[in-house]
Every structure is written in C-alpha cells, then in structure tokens.
Amino acid sequence: MPVAANDVIKRIVDDRLLGSDNLMDFRAEIDDAARFFRAWMDRPMEIGAIAPSGAALAAAVASEVDETADGLVIELGPGTGAVTHALLQHGIAPERLVLIEFNDYFCDLLRQRYPGVQIVQGDAYHLARCLDGLGLPLASAVVSGLPLYSRPVRERISLLRDAFAYMERGAPFIQFTYAVTSPIPRATPGVISNGSAPVWLNLPPARIWTYRDATRIA
Ligand SMILES: C[S@@+](CC[C@H](N)C(=O)[O-])C[C@H]1O[C@@H](n2cnc3c(N)ncnc32)[C@H](O)[C@@H]1O
C-alpha cells in the first residue's frame, strides 16, 4: 500500500477514535492491518488473507484450546499475532506457546511483541525441520491459520498427519478457514473432523475445524 494511502487511513481512524480509551490498541490494529495488507500484496497465496483475524474469531479459535492442559500449544502461521494474543488472553502461558511462521517480517514483530514465546522461523509444511532438535514435549493442541486451500489436498493431509506425530493422544488440530467446506476432506481415513457454526462477527465469516487422529483416540 502506498505510504500516503496508509497515512490517510490512519488519520480517518484516529479521527473516529478521538476520546477513546483504546486509541493505542486501535493504532496497533491499524498498523497491523497495513503490514498485513502489504505482505498480502507481495505474496497473496502464502498470506491467504488481506487482514489479520478479528478479535471475535481469534477468541473463538483460542477457546477450542484446553488452557488447563500442560502440553505445548503450537501455532502455525501466526502472522501479526491476532490468535497468539487471544491464546495468551485465554490463559495459555507464554512458555507453552511455540509459533511457526514463514515470513521474516512477521517473525521479527512477534519476537518484539511476545517475549517468552518461542518463535521458529520456518515452513510449517516441514515440521520436522522446524521442531526436531528443539527437545520439546508433545503438544496438547495445534492451532493453524495457514491458508490450506492454497496447497494441494495431499499436502494438507500430509501436514495434518505430520502434526499428529507431535501431539498428545486425542489432542485437537484447530484450523480456521473462510471457506464453507473443510480444507481436510471429511472422508480422510484416520481423521475425525468437527466443524463449528460460522463465526459471523468476523469479516468475512469464518469456520473453525477441529481434527483428531482417529487411530489414537482411546
Ligand atoms: C491467513 S494468515 C493468518 C495470520 C494470523 N494467524 C491471523 O489469524 O491473523 C496466514 C499466515 O500463515 C503464514 N504462512 C503461510 N504459509 C506458511 C508456511 N508454509 N509456514 C509457516 N507460515 C506460513 C503467512 O506468512 C501468514 O502469516
């Protein structure tokens, strides 16, 4: 986005927010939206959305994670940290969080914003390269904001099966999508899937899918 256009958007939002207690939060949101949009212009298929998830969707995703469990929570494709923030708000301790993000600009931002959270810069479709050698315990949940539909279905299924190997028995792989259908076909052998009702408060409305390894359910 040209810098001038960015400044105009900021000014409009600032004007609307004069007197708000949450001006700083709103400024940060607008900055994130501008960063995200620029990243999307450079690599639309990789970023997969023109703006970060809204607070309602991020909170709905985070609420699928058991905050009382002990295991890690691995987040794939955290972007500017909309869902990361919601996970922390939900009660997940920073030291339980491991973020895997491709984009170097987002990684730098996440490191500044979330000290204490482990950030791995790498390709989530190569989980072994990202995680092996770190000596981490198994995850009690994986949360993904990856734009799965930009990849062939066999790569999506392969990512899910790879993730199951790093997860505790029965742990959920939580994926949100703007599509109506599940990015992992529902008839995929060995996978139990559940879809949420649409989260209407997000624009565009999104759905949250939860996948579990059917071969490791008690
Ligand atoms: C749709 S955005 C979601 C961002 C954030 N979770 C949110 O809800 O606002 C997708 C994110 O996944 C990242 N991403 C895409 N492909 C990736 C890959 N193969 N490995 C790691 N991160 C990836 C992008 O850089 C981007 O930050």
The ligand as a Tripos MOL2 file, in Angstrom:
@<TRIPOS>MOLECULE
LIG
   27    29     1     0     0
SMALL
NO_CHARGES

@<TRIPOS>ATOM
      1 C1         -4.1670  -16.1060    6.8070 C.3       1 LIG1
      2 S1         -2.6530  -15.5520    7.5840 S.3       1 LIG1
      3 C2         -3.1700  -15.8220    9.2990 C.3       1 LIG1
      4 C3         -2.4040  -14.9460   10.2490 C.3       1 LIG1
      5 C4         -2.9040  -14.9700   11.6940 C.3       1 LIG1
      6 N1         -2.9490  -16.3300   12.2230 N.3       1 LIG1
      7 C5         -4.2690  -14.3310   11.8330 C.2       1 LIG1
      8 O1         -5.2090  -15.0700   12.1370 O.co2     1 LIG1
      9 O2         -4.3840  -13.1310   11.6470 O.co2     1 LIG1
     10 C6         -1.5620  -16.9030    7.2340 C.3       1 LIG1
     11 C7         -0.1750  -16.8250    7.8780 C.3       1 LIG1
     12 O3          0.4920  -18.0500    7.6080 O.3       1 LIG1
     13 C8          1.8440  -17.7810    7.2340 C.3       1 LIG1
     14 N2          2.3000  -18.9070    6.4050 N.ar      1 LIG1
     15 C9          1.8640  -19.2420    5.1690 C.ar      1 LIG1
     16 N3          2.4690  -20.3550    4.7360 N.ar      1 LIG1
     17 C10         3.3030  -20.7380    5.7260 C.ar      1 LIG1
     18 C11         4.1870  -21.8300    5.8690 C.ar      1 LIG1
     19 N4          4.3380  -22.7450    4.9130 N.pl3     1 LIG1
     20 N5          4.8650  -21.9590    7.0270 N.ar      1 LIG1
     21 C12         4.7120  -21.0270    8.0230 C.ar      1 LIG1
     22 N6          3.8920  -19.9670    7.9330 N.ar      1 LIG1
     23 C13         3.1990  -19.8200    6.7970 C.ar      1 LIG1
     24 C14         1.7720  -16.4540    6.4970 C.3       1 LIG1
     25 O4          3.0260  -15.7980    6.4610 O.3       1 LIG1
     26 C15         0.7110  -15.7200    7.3360 C.3       1 LIG1
     27 O5          1.3260  -15.0750    8.4270 O.3       1 LIG1
@<TRIPOS>BOND
     1     1     2 1
     2     2     3 1
     3     2    10 1
     4     3     4 1
     5     4     5 1
     6     5     6 1
     7     5     7 1
     8     7     8 2
     9     7     9 1
    10    10    11 1
    11    11    12 1
    12    11    26 1
    13    12    13 1
    14    13    14 1
    15    13    24 1
    16    14    15 ar
    17    14    23 ar
    18    15    16 ar
    19    16    17 ar
    20    17    18 ar
    21    17    23 ar
    22    18    19 1
    23    18    20 ar
    24    20    21 ar
    25    21    22 ar
    26    22    23 ar
    27    24    25 1
    28    24    26 1
    29    26    27 1
@<TRIPOS>SUBSTRUCTURE
     1 LIG1         1 GROUP 0 **** ****
